[in-house]
Amino acid sequence: MYRLAFQSGRYDGKRIVVRQALMEVGRDPECHLVLSDDDGVAPRHARFEERGTGIYLSALTPDHPLRHNDQPVTDAVRLVHGDRIEIGGIRLTFQEIIAPQPRLRPSHGLLQPTTILLAAAILLVEGLLLAYLADWPRHLLRPETEAADLAFAEEQRAAKAMAAEAQAAEDATKESGSASIIRLPGTASGTTTSAPPDLVSTSAPPATNVLDSDVLEVLAEADFPPADTNSSLVDLPPISAVDPRIENAQRQLAEAVSAADFADYATAFRLFNDLHQTAPGFLPAHIAHARLLEARGQLDAARQRWGVIAGLSSPDTAFRQLANENTQRLDELRALQTHLLQTPPIVDPQALPRDIQIAGAAMQRLPADSDVAEMRILTIDLERSSTERLFQDALVQVFVTFYDQAPGSAPRPTQAITTPSPVLLGSVSRQPPTATLDATYVVPQGTRRSDAPPAYYGYTIHLFVGQVLQDAVAKPDKLLPLPIHFPDAADD
């Protein structure tokens, strides 16, 4: 099935849809397409033939001009979308019903960046190895360094042994109860120094202790700081005060955020749900979960998550204030949505923050034939917002509903053959600045046989990003206040 658009002649501006495999064009009334208004058209001028590989154009009368893209047609030529055709003096344009999509550049996937990263890592390791080999003598343990380390260790062991012997002697003195031992300064604090009885003068006052010169000399030479018997040759790292559960929650939160950055939303949501089970009071995970839900356009779920945050946080804290602000903002946005969907007259759509909108819609009715009683094509132009988008990861959906009206009844969604709704266009971030899509309305011959069959009445277009209505258009306008027709729900 294809379409011919007239650019001149009596049918200038008209387009016809061709569904048959073979069509002859000429002035002869027996031709499928009769062009009798141009003397340059032969009785049987040209033939359009549908083959397995496409639509072909061939000339039936060589002495009458037939041109394809300004070139004369001598043999059968295959037509593609947008080709220009001249039959005599009449110009036409060949159009496929579904225009071919632009060919995308093939993607190499993750193989090429992974190979580049692996090569860079190998080069980095080789560079570090070469730098080490260039200065390898400095990294060896020299004999003098090893000897110095052994001498230091031996000194430490000797000091510990001396301290142990001194402590043992002190303990033995305490057990014997002897008062003849003079405690040296620094060996014990808060202990009164006593001298042997034979060193105390009987003529001196009782409160004065007199020491002989030998004892004073020993005291002068032995005035050294006390040995630290608690020192260690190894400096142990400080014990971390971080709760292992908090550390594990932070690691799992980082994994969930990384999965969301790579658009692996299923993994991100699974990690968030597991984290809420293992650490229900970890508020940063709830905040990241709420923001990801809003970025995906799931405003109801995001609002519930902010409510959980408000319930878990203490009053007069930054977490409670942040939860209250976001809850209020989402409530206002949902109120605008409800008003737009349910309350006539419709509010101004410009009051809504929108990521994408409907730039225009045009309906075209095609002529009937032996198979189709009525066929219409609705062309919808979409335009992406140039400002910062709210729901850049959410899915774009277009619901198109055609309405029929029987005499004496209200308009109802049509029973004719239409384009399946909704039309899915991918996430907002992947949309081009402008896009066009077509929706068809087809009534086969013989389907409307009642005395008062329903007739085409109009259409509505509802543009969603996630759960958020971005824009709505209807013709006639009084269809816009009607509830949105969701085909799946209606069928159920």
C-alpha positions in Angstrom: 0.0 0.0 0.0 1.3 3.4 -1.0 0.2 6.9 -1.7 0.4 9.3 -4.7 0.3 13.1 -4.0 -0.6 15.3 -7.0 1.5 18.4 -7.4 -0.3 19.8 -10.5 -3.3 19.2 -12.7 -6.9 18.9 -11.8 -6.1 16.9 -8.7 -3.5 19.3 -7.4 -3.1 19.0 -3.7 -4.9 15.7 -3.5 -3.5 12.4 -2.4 -4.8 8.9 -3.2 -4.0 5.6 -1.4 -3.2 2.6 -3.7 -3.8 -0.8 -2.2 -3.8 -3.0 -5.3 -0.8 -4.7 -6.7 -1.1 -3.5 -10.3 -2.4 0.0 -11.3 -2.4 1.4 -14.9 -2.5 5.2 -15.5 -3.7 6.9 -18.7 -6.6 8.6 -20.5 -8.4 5.4 -21.3 -11.5 5.0 -19.1 -10.5 1.4 -18.5 -7.3 2.5 -16.7 -7.3 2.3 -12.9 -6.3 5.9 -12.6 -7.8 8.1 -15.4 -6.0 11.4 -16.1 -8.1 12.9 -18.9 -7.4 16.5 -18.3 -3.9 16.5 -19.9 -3.4 15.9 -23.7 0.2 14.8 -23.0 -1.1 11.6 -21.2 -1.4 8.5 -23.5 -4.4 6.3 -23.3 -2.3 3.8 -21.4 0.6 5.8 -20.2 2.3 4.1 -17.2 2.1 1.2 -14.8 2.6 0.9 -11.1 3.4 -2.7 -10.0 3.9 -4.0 -6.5 6.6 -6.7 -6.4 8.3 -8.6 -3.5 11.1 -6.0 -3.4 8.9 -2.9 -3.7 6.9 -0.7 -6.0 8.1 -0.4 -9.6 7.2 2.2 -12.3 7.3 1.4 -16.0 6.3 3.2 -19.2 3.5 1.6 -21.4 3.8 4.1 -24.3 7.4 4.9 -25.1 6.6 8.0 -27.3 4.9 9.8 -24.4 7.0 11.3 -21.7 7.4 9.6 -18.4 10.0 10.9 -16.0 11.2 9.7 -12.6 13.2 12.3 -10.6 13.7 14.4 -13.7 15.1 11.4 -15.6 13.2 9.6 -18.5 11.9 6.1 -17.6 13.0 3.5 -20.1 12.9 0.3 -18.0 11.0 -0.5 -14.8 12.4 1.6 -11.9 11.9 1.0 -8.2 10.2 3.8 -6.3 11.2 5.0 -2.8 9.5 7.5 -0.5 9.6 11.1 -1.8 10.3 10.2 -5.5 9.0 12.7 -8.1 7.1 11.4 -11.1 5.9 13.3 -14.3 3.2 11.7 -16.3 2.8 13.9 -19.4 2.4 17.3 -17.8 1.2 16.1 -14.4 3.6 16.0 -11.5 3.1 13.5 -8.6 5.1 12.5 -5.5 5.4 8.9 -4.4 4.8 8.4 -0.7 5.0 5.2 1.4 2.3 5.0 4.0 4.9 4.4 6.7 7.9 6.5 5.8 11.2 4.7 6.3 13.0 5.5 9.5 16.5 7.1 9.3 19.2 4.6 9.4 21.0 4.8 12.7 24.7 4.4 12.9 25.5 0.9 14.2 26.5 0.8 17.9 29.5 -1.2 19.0 28.0 -1.7 22.5 30.4 -2.1 25.4 33.0 -4.1 23.5 34.9 -1.1 22.1 35.0 1.1 25.4 35.9 -2.1 27.4 38.8 -2.8 25.0 40.0 0.8 25.2 39.9 0.7 29.0 41.7 -2.6 29.2 44.5 -1.4 26.8 44.9 1.8 28.9 45.1 -0.3 32.1 47.8 -2.5 30.5 49.8 0.5 29.4 49.5 2.1 32.9 50.8 -1.1 34.6 53.7 -1.4 32.1 54.6 2.2 32.8 54.6 1.7 36.5 56.7 -1.5 36.1 59.3 0.4 33.9 59.5 3.2 36.5 60.1 0.6 39.3 62.8 -1.2 37.3 64.5 2.1 36.5 65.0 2.7 40.2 65.0 -0.8 41.6 68.2 -0.5 43.7 66.5 2.1 45.9 63.7 -0.4 46.8 66.1 -3.1 48.0 66.8 -3.7 51.7 70.5 -2.8 52.1 72.7 -4.7 54.6 73.4 -1.6 56.7 69.7 -0.9 56.9 69.0 -4.5 58.1 71.8 -4.3 60.7 70.4 -1.0 62.1 66.9 -2.5 62.4 68.3 -5.5 64.2 70.3 -3.4 66.6 67.3 -1.2 67.4 65.2 -4.3 68.1 67.9 -5.7 70.4 68.0 -2.4 72.3 64.2 -2.6 72.8 64.4 -6.2 74.0 67.2 -5.3 76.5 65.3 -2.3 77.8 62.2 -4.5 78.4 64.3 -7.1 80.2 65.8 -4.5 82.5 62.5 -3.1 83.3 61.1 -6.6 84.1 64.1 -7.3 86.5 63.6 -3.9 88.3 59.9 -4.6 88.7 60.6 -8.1 90.1 63.1 -6.7 92.6 60.6 -4.1 93.8 58.0 -6.7 94.3 60.4 -8.9 96.3 61.3 -5.9 98.5 57.7 -5.2 99.3 57.1 -8.8 100.3 60.1 -8.8 102.7 59.0 -5.6 104.4 62.5 -4.1 104.5 62.8 -0.3 104.9 66.4 -0.2 103.8 65.7 0.3 100.2 65.7 4.0 99.1 63.2 4.6 96.2 64.9 6.6 93.4 63.2 9.6 92.0 60.9 8.6 89.1 60.5 5.0 90.1 57.4 5.5 92.2 55.2 8.5 92.8 53.7 9.6 96.1 56.1 7.4 98.2 57.9 8.8 101.2 61.7 8.3 101.1 63.1 6.6 104.2 66.7 6.1 105.2 68.2 3.2 107.2 68.2 3.7 111.0 72.0 3.9 111.2 72.1 6.9 108.8 69.8 9.0 110.9 71.5 11.5 113.3 70.2 11.3 116.9 71.0 15.0 117.5 68.9 16.1 114.5 65.3 16.9 114.8 63.1 13.8 114.3 61.5 15.2 111.1 64.7 15.6 109.2 66.3 12.7 107.2 70.1 12.9 106.8 71.7 10.8 104.0 75.4 10.2 103.7 77.5 11.2 100.7 77.4 7.7 99.1 73.6 7.7 99.0 73.5 11.3 97.7 76.0 10.4 95.0 73.8 7.4 94.0 70.7 9.6 93.9 72.5 12.2 91.7 73.7 9.6 89.2 70.4 7.7 89.1 68.2 10.8 88.4 66.7 9.5 85.1 63.2 9.4 83.8 61.3 6.1 84.3 61.4 3.5 81.6 58.2 3.1 79.6 57.5 -0.6 79.8 54.2 -0.3 77.8 55.9 0.8 74.5 55.4 -1.3 71.4 57.5 -1.8 68.3 54.3 -1.8 66.1 51.9 1.2 65.8 48.5 -0.3 65.5 45.9 1.6 63.4 43.1 3.4 65.3 39.9 1.5 65.7 37.2 2.9 63.4 34.1 4.2 65.2 31.8 3.7 62.1 28.9 1.3 62.5 29.4 -1.7 60.1 25.7 -1.6 59.3 26.0 2.1 58.2 29.1 1.3 56.2 27.3 -1.6 54.4 24.3 0.7 53.8 26.5 3.4 52.3 28.1 0.8 49.9 24.7 -0.5 48.8 23.4 3.0 48.3 26.4 3.8 46.0 25.6 0.6 44.0 22.0 1.6 43.6 22.9 5.2 42.5 25.4 3.8 40.0 22.8 1.4 38.5 20.4 4.3 38.1 23.1 6.4 36.3 23.6 3.6 33.8 19.8 3.4 33.3 19.6 -0.1 34.9 16.4 0.9 36.8 15.3 -2.6 37.7 18.6 -3.2 39.5 18.4 0.2 41.2 14.9 -0.3 42.5 15.8 -3.8 43.7 18.8 -2.5 45.6 16.7 0.3 47.2 14.1 -2.2 48.4 16.7 -4.5 49.9 18.3 -1.5 51.6 15.0 -0.4 53.1 14.6 -4.0 54.5 18.1 -4.2 56.0 18.5 -0.5 57.2 15.0 1.0 57.4 16.2 4.1 59.2 18.9 5.0 56.6 17.4 8.3 55.4 19.8 9.0 52.5 18.6 5.8 50.8 15.0 6.9 51.1 15.8 10.4 49.6 17.7 8.9 46.6 14.8 6.4 46.0 12.2 9.3 46.1 14.2 11.3 43.6 14.7 8.4 41.2 10.9 7.7 41.3 10.1 11.3 40.5 12.7 11.3 37.6 10.8 8.2 36.2 7.5 10.2 36.4 6.1 8.1 39.2 4.8 11.0 41.3 2.5 8.9 43.5 5.2 6.6 44.6 7.7 9.5 45.1 5.1 11.3 47.3 4.7 8.1 49.4 8.5 7.8 49.8 8.8 11.4 51.0 6.0 10.6 53.5 8.1 7.7 54.8 11.1 10.1 55.2 8.9 12.5 57.2 7.8 9.7 59.5 11.3 8.5 60.1 13.0 11.9 60.7 12.8 13.8 63.9 10.9 17.1 64.2 12.9 20.3 63.5 15.5 18.5 61.5 16.7 19.2 57.9 15.4 15.8 56.8 11.9 16.6 58.1 11.9 20.0 56.4 13.1 18.6 53.1 10.4 15.9 53.2 7.7 18.4 53.9 8.8 20.7 51.1 8.9 17.9 48.5 5.6 16.5 49.7 3.9 19.9 49.3 5.4 20.4 45.8 4.3 17.0 44.6 0.8 17.6 46.0 0.5 20.8 44.1 1.6 19.1 40.9 -0.8 16.3 41.3 -3.6 18.8 42.0 -2.9 20.5 38.7 -3.0 17.1 37.0 -6.3 16.2 38.6 -7.7 19.6 37.6 -6.5 19.2 34.1 -8.0 15.7 33.7 -11.3 16.0 35.6 -12.5 19.6 35.9 -14.0 21.5 33.0 -13.2 24.1 31.8 -9.6 22.9 31.3 -6.9 24.9 32.9 -4.2 26.5 30.8 -1.7 23.8 29.9 1.0 26.4 29.9 0.7 26.4 33.7 2.2 22.9 33.9 5.9 22.2 33.8 6.2 20.2 30.6 9.0 18.2 29.1 7.3 17.7 25.7 4.2 19.2 24.1 1.9 18.8 21.1 3.0 21.4 18.5 0.1 20.6 16.0 -2.3 18.0 14.7 -3.8 17.7 11.2 -6.5 15.3 9.9 -6.6 14.1 6.3 -9.4 12.1 4.8 -8.6 9.7 1.9 -11.0 8.7 -0.8 -13.0 5.4 -0.4 -12.4 2.3 -2.5 -13.8 -1.2 -2.8 -12.1 -2.3 0.4 -12.3 0.7 2.7 -15.5 2.8 3.2 -13.7 5.5 5.1 -10.0 6.2 6.0 -8.5 9.1 7.8 -4.9 9.8 8.8 -4.1 12.0 11.8 -0.6 13.5 11.8 0.7 14.7 15.2 3.7 17.0 15.6 5.6 16.8 19.0 8.1 19.3 20.3 10.5 18.7 23.2 11.1 21.4 25.7 14.4 23.3 25.3 14.7 24.0 29.1 15.7 21.6 31.8 13.5 18.6 31.9 11.8 17.2 35.1 11.3 13.6 34.0 14.2 12.9 31.6 14.2 9.2 32.3 10.4 8.6 32.1 8.7 7.0 29.2 6.7 9.1 26.6 3.3 7.8 25.8 0.7 9.2 23.3 -2.9 8.1 23.7 -5.0 8.8 20.6 -8.8 8.2 20.8 -11.1 8.6 17.8 -14.8 9.2 18.5 -18.0 8.3 16.6 -21.5 9.6 17.1 -24.8 7.9 16.2 -27.9 10.1 15.6 -29.4 11.1 18.9 -26.6 9.8 21.1 -23.4 11.1 22.7 -20.0 10.6 21.2 -18.4 7.3 22.0 -14.9 5.8 21.3 -15.0 4.4 17.8 -15.2 0.7 16.9 -13.3 1.3 13.7 -9.8 0.0 13.1 -7.3 2.4 14.6 -3.7 2.6 15.5 -3.0 0.7 18.8 -2.9 3.1 21.8 -0.7 4.2 23.5 2.1 4.8 21.1 5.4 4.4 23.0 8.3 6.8 22.1 11.0 5.9 24.6 12.4 8.1 27.4 12.3 11.9 27.2 16.1 12.2 27.1 16.2 10.1 23.8 13.6 12.2 22.0 14.7 14.5 19.1 13.8 18.2 19.3 10.8 17.6 17.0 9.0 14.4 16.1 6.0 13.3 14.0 3.7 10.3 14.3 0.6 9.2 12.4 -2.6 7.6 13.7 -5.0 5.9 11.3 -8.8 5.5 11.4 -10.1 2.8 8.9 -13.7 1.7 8.4 -13.8 -1.4 6.1 -16.6 -1.9 3.6 -19.7 -3.5 5.0 -19.1 -2.9 8.7 -21.7 -0.2 9.2 -25.0 -1.7 7.9 -27.5 -0.3 10.3 -30.1 2.3 9.3 -28.5 4.9 11.4 -24.8 4.0 11.6 -22.4 6.0 13.7 -20.3 8.5 11.9 -16.9 9.9 12.6 -17.1 12.8 15.2 -13.6 13.8 16.3 -10.4 12.8 18.2 -8.5 13.5 21.4 -4.7 13.3 22.0 -3.2 12.9 25.5 0.5 13.1 25.9 2.0 11.5 29.0 5.5 11.3 30.4 5.5 8.6 33.0 2.3 9.2 35.1 2.2 12.9 34.3 0.0 14.4 31.6 2.1 16.8 29.6 -0.4 18.1 27.0 -3.9 17.4 25.6 -5.6 18.4 22.3 -9.1 17.6 21.0 -11.2 18.4 18.0 -13.9 19.5 18.6 -12.8 21.1 21.9 -15.8 19.8 23.8 -14.3 16.3 23.7 -11.4 17.4 25.9 -13.3 17.3 29.3 -14.2 13.6 28.6 -12.3 11.0 30.7 -9.2 9.7 29.0 -9.9 6.5 27.2 -7.4 3.8 28.2 -7.9 0.9 25.8 -6.6 -1.9 28.1 -8.7 -0.8 31.0 -11.8 -0.5 28.8 -11.3 -3.9 27.3 -11.0 -5.5 30.7 
